[in-house]
Amino acid sequence: MTFLPIIPAFLIYIGFAAIVGFTIFCIINKKLRRTKIFRRIGIVALLLLAFARPVIANGSAQKVVDNLNLFIVVDNTGSMAAHDADGGESYRFEAVANDIKKIASTFSSSKISVITLDYNATLSVPLVNDVDTIYSYANSLRPKNTFKSSDSDLGATLDYATERIGKYNHRYPKRKSIVIFMSDGEDIKSETVFKSDELSKNISGGAIIGYGTKSGSTIGTVNNDGEIDENEIIRYDGKDIITKLNENNLQKIADKLKINYYEHDSSAEKFSDINSFISTTAASDLGKEDTSSYEDLYWVAMLGAIGLLFWECYSILNALLLERKAVK
């Protein structure tokens, strides 16, 4: 049997030392030699044992290793609150969130990071090997307040992504990096200008995915909670603002990076299998490594603690009932 603690090991050592010391003190002191005290010590000891996570080896196994870092760059500016994705069934940001989940599932053995442009470009999720974290980000993705969201400076966002990818490449020199950029292509400039040569050197491939329609859509006002009021359309100089998918701009970004551009469409064949652009990048280097397989035993300690806890509750309830009878 071995231990794989879920809290820092030194805390477990301190806890058990305190329990042993207090138990010896109770044994020496006759006044403290009481069942209820030792029962409570047992509850604490068993809980601490569960935190230490005892396990037994039940053989060896192999796990798939994907020598790949994936960087998802998300445009979540005001125009992504337009309701024209998936044939008008979804908001653009909802389509982005669904695609992030598909991508995370496809790259489940890779390290994944998310960079988001809303108020400004930020590292929303550092490089992690945890699909649940990426799912949590996707589930929480909401547009920002209309009057606080910044303009779509896609070039600055891609430059920020270039900087972050470069730092991670320096930290993991043996791993390859790919980038997936998700946007409607609208930019404060007529064409997105960024350090394309530097970004190209930092990545082994990737994809650009466009959201929205060429005909465009109006945008409802977004409040602080990310809720969209489509009855209150955003206007400028007395006219409704229409946001359109700028495929031309996104295609130019893809051409500069020598990667594929895809228009998002939940039913489109070219986006039905995300693996289609994994194979074109030849970035995924799969292998296997031996690892130990364990069977958890913490639940045994938890069952013991629960049993003692029920005993404690019964004793307290019984004492209260006896006191009540005595008062009567």
BELGIVEN-V684034 format. One record per backbone hydrogen bond with DSSP energy under -0.5 kcal/mol. CO is the residue of the C=O (numbers start at 0). NH is the residue of the N-H. E is the energy in kcal/mol with one decimal. If there is no record, write none. Layout:
co->CO nh->NH e->E
co->CO nh->NH e->E
This chain:
co->1 nh->54 e->-3.1
co->7 nh->10 e->-1.1
co->7 nh->11 e->-1.1
co->8 nh->12 e->-2.3
co->9 nh->13 e->-2.4
co->10 nh->14 e->-2.4
co->11 nh->15 e->-2.6
co->12 nh->16 e->-2.3
co->13 nh->17 e->-2.3
co->14 nh->18 e->-2.2
co->15 nh->19 e->-2.7
co->16 nh->20 e->-2.4
co->17 nh->21 e->-2.5
co->18 nh->22 e->-2.4
co->19 nh->23 e->-2.3
co->20 nh->24 e->-2.0
co->21 nh->25 e->-2.2
co->22 nh->26 e->-2.0
co->23 nh->27 e->-2.2
co->24 nh->28 e->-2.2
co->27 nh->29 e->-0.8
co->28 nh->31 e->-1.3
co->29 nh->32 e->-1.1
co->31 nh->33 e->-2.4
co->33 nh->37 e->-2.0
co->34 nh->38 e->-2.5
co->35 nh->39 e->-2.0
co->36 nh->40 e->-2.3
co->37 nh->41 e->-2.1
co->38 nh->42 e->-1.9
co->39 nh->43 e->-2.1
co->40 nh->44 e->-2.6
co->41 nh->45 e->-2.5
co->42 nh->46 e->-2.1
co->43 nh->47 e->-2.3
co->44 nh->48 e->-2.0
co->45 nh->49 e->-2.0
co->46 nh->50 e->-2.0
co->47 nh->51 e->-1.4
co->48 nh->52 e->-0.5
co->49 nh->52 e->-1.2
co->50 nh->5 e->-2.5
co->50 nh->6 e->-0.5
co->51 nh->3 e->-0.6
co->52 nh->3 e->-2.2
co->53 nh->296 e->-2.7
co->54 nh->1 e->-2.8
co->55 nh->294 e->-2.5
co->58 nh->292 e->-2.4
co->60 nh->290 e->-2.8
co->62 nh->288 e->-1.6
co->63 nh->65 e->-0.5
co->64 nh->66 e->-0.7
co->64 nh->286 e->-1.7
co->65 nh->67 e->-2.5
co->66 nh->175 e->-1.7
co->67 nh->110 e->-2.1
co->68 nh->177 e->-2.3
co->69 nh->71 e->-0.6
co->69 nh->112 e->-2.5
co->70 nh->72 e->-0.6
co->70 nh->179 e->-2.6
co->71 nh->73 e->-0.6
co->71 nh->114 e->-2.8
co->72 nh->181 e->-3.0
co->73 nh->75 e->-0.8
co->73 nh->116 e->-2.8
co->75 nh->143 e->-0.6
co->76 nh->79 e->-2.0
co->77 nh->80 e->-1.7
co->78 nh->81 e->-1.6
co->79 nh->92 e->-2.0
co->81 nh->83 e->-0.9
co->81 nh->91 e->-2.1
co->84 nh->88 e->-0.7
co->84 nh->89 e->-2.4
co->85 nh->88 e->-1.1
co->89 nh->84 e->-2.3
co->90 nh->94 e->-1.9
co->91 nh->95 e->-2.2
co->92 nh->96 e->-2.3
co->93 nh->97 e->-2.3
co->94 nh->98 e->-2.1
co->95 nh->99 e->-2.4
co->96 nh->100 e->-1.6
co->97 nh->101 e->-1.7
co->98 nh->102 e->-2.7
co->99 nh->103 e->-2.9
co->100 nh->104 e->-2.2
co->101 nh->105 e->-2.2
co->102 nh->106 e->-2.7
co->104 nh->107 e->-1.1
co->106 nh->109 e->-2.4
co->108 nh->65 e->-1.0
co->110 nh->69 e->-3.1
co->111 nh->127 e->-2.6
co->112 nh->71 e->-2.9
co->113 nh->123 e->-1.2
co->113 nh->124 e->-2.1
co->114 nh->73 e->-3.2
co->115 nh->117 e->-0.6
co->115 nh->121 e->-2.5
co->116 nh->75 e->-2.8
co->117 nh->149 e->-1.4
co->119 nh->117 e->-1.4
co->121 nh->115 e->-2.4
co->121 nh->123 e->-1.1
co->124 nh->113 e->-2.0
co->125 nh->127 e->-0.5
co->127 nh->111 e->-3.4
co->129 nh->132 e->-0.6
co->129 nh->133 e->-1.2
co->130 nh->134 e->-2.5
co->131 nh->135 e->-2.4
co->132 nh->136 e->-1.9
co->133 nh->137 e->-2.4
co->134 nh->138 e->-2.8
co->135 nh->139 e->-1.4
co->136 nh->140 e->-0.7
co->137 nh->140 e->-0.9
co->144 nh->147 e->-1.8
co->144 nh->148 e->-2.1
co->149 nh->77 e->-0.5
co->150 nh->152 e->-1.7
co->151 nh->153 e->-1.4
co->151 nh->187 e->-1.9
co->152 nh->156 e->-1.6
co->153 nh->157 e->-2.5
co->154 nh->158 e->-2.1
co->155 nh->159 e->-2.1
co->156 nh->160 e->-2.5
co->157 nh->161 e->-2.3
co->158 nh->162 e->-2.0
co->159 nh->163 e->-2.3
co->160 nh->164 e->-2.9
co->161 nh->165 e->-2.3
co->162 nh->166 e->-1.8
co->163 nh->167 e->-2.2
co->164 nh->168 e->-2.6
co->165 nh->169 e->-1.7
co->166 nh->170 e->-1.6
co->167 nh->171 e->-2.8
co->171 nh->174 e->-1.6
co->175 nh->68 e->-3.4
co->176 nh->203 e->-3.8
co->176 nh->204 e->-0.6
co->177 nh->70 e->-2.5
co->178 nh->206 e->-1.9
co->179 nh->72 e->-2.9
co->179 nh->181 e->-0.5
co->180 nh->182 e->-0.5
co->180 nh->208 e->-3.0
co->181 nh->74 e->-2.6
co->182 nh->210 e->-1.3
co->183 nh->245 e->-3.0
co->191 nh->193 e->-0.5
co->193 nh->195 e->-2.4
co->194 nh->198 e->-2.3
co->195 nh->199 e->-2.6
co->196 nh->200 e->-1.7
co->197 nh->201 e->-1.2
co->198 nh->202 e->-1.0
co->199 nh->202 e->-0.5
co->204 nh->178 e->-1.8
co->205 nh->259 e->-0.9
co->206 nh->180 e->-2.2
co->207 nh->261 e->-3.0
co->208 nh->182 e->-2.2
co->209 nh->263 e->-3.1
co->212 nh->244 e->-2.6
co->216 nh->242 e->-2.9
co->217 nh->82 e->-0.6
co->218 nh->233 e->-2.6
co->220 nh->228 e->-3.0
co->221 nh->145 e->-1.9
co->222 nh->225 e->-1.7
co->226 nh->222 e->-2.3
co->227 nh->229 e->-0.8
co->228 nh->220 e->-1.5
co->228 nh->231 e->-1.2
co->230 nh->232 e->-0.7
co->231 nh->220 e->-1.5
co->233 nh->240 e->-2.4
co->235 nh->238 e->-1.6
co->238 nh->235 e->-3.0
co->240 nh->242 e->-0.5
co->242 nh->216 e->-1.8
co->244 nh->246 e->-1.1
co->245 nh->249 e->-1.8
co->246 nh->250 e->-2.9
co->247 nh->251 e->-1.7
co->248 nh->252 e->-1.9
co->249 nh->253 e->-2.4
co->250 nh->254 e->-2.5
co->251 nh->255 e->-2.3
co->252 nh->256 e->-1.7
co->253 nh->257 e->-0.8
co->253 nh->258 e->-2.2
co->259 nh->207 e->-2.5
co->261 nh->209 e->-2.8
co->261 nh->263 e->-0.6
co->264 nh->267 e->-1.7
co->267 nh->270 e->-1.1
co->268 nh->271 e->-1.3
co->268 nh->272 e->-0.5
co->272 nh->275 e->-2.0
co->273 nh->276 e->-1.4
co->273 nh->277 e->-0.6
co->274 nh->278 e->-2.3
co->275 nh->279 e->-0.8
co->276 nh->280 e->-0.8
co->277 nh->281 e->-1.2
co->277 nh->282 e->-0.8
co->282 nh->284 e->-0.6
co->283 nh->285 e->-0.7
co->284 nh->66 e->-1.6
co->286 nh->64 e->-2.7
co->288 nh->62 e->-2.0
co->290 nh->60 e->-3.1
co->292 nh->57 e->-2.5
co->294 nh->55 e->-1.9
co->296 nh->299 e->-1.5
co->296 nh->300 e->-0.9
co->297 nh->301 e->-2.1
co->298 nh->302 e->-2.5
co->299 nh->303 e->-2.0
co->300 nh->304 e->-2.4
co->301 nh->305 e->-2.4
co->302 nh->306 e->-2.3
co->303 nh->307 e->-2.2
co->304 nh->308 e->-2.1
co->305 nh->309 e->-2.4
co->306 nh->310 e->-1.9
co->307 nh->311 e->-2.5
co->308 nh->312 e->-2.6
co->309 nh->313 e->-2.5
co->310 nh->314 e->-2.3
co->311 nh->315 e->-2.4
co->312 nh->316 e->-2.6
co->313 nh->317 e->-2.6
co->314 nh->318 e->-2.2
co->315 nh->319 e->-2.2
co->316 nh->320 e->-2.1
co->317 nh->321 e->-2.0
co->318 nh->322 e->-2.2
co->319 nh->323 e->-2.0
co->320 nh->324 e->-2.0
co->321 nh->325 e->-2.2
co->322 nh->326 e->-2.0
co->323 nh->327 e->-1.6
